[in-house]
Amino acid sequence: MGDVQASELRQRLREILERVEAGERVRIRRRGRVVAELVPAGESQPRWKRPPDATVTLPPGPGVADIVVEERETAGR
């Protein structure tokens, strides 16, 4: 991921857009603070909506729902 200043973006827009089209993400900074991010069109979803990068394997045992039910049952006693 690259960072560019807003003033640099105005001067080199064509080149920066070509980098984004090639798959690079570019953060735009104004006065040193990130104000925007250019991403390739297919990646416009927020990261939390995209599938995870890696598969998570849970250890054997009760699932979260089972634990919650058990906690609720024992809390009422």
PyMOL commands that set and color helices and strands:
alter all, ss='L'
color gray80, all
select helices_A, chain A and resi 6-11+13-21+41-43+47-49+64-75
alter helices_A, ss='H'
color red, helices_A
select strands_A, chain A and resi 2-5+26-30+33-38
alter strands_A, ss='S'
color yellow, strands_A
deselect
rebuild
show_as cartoon
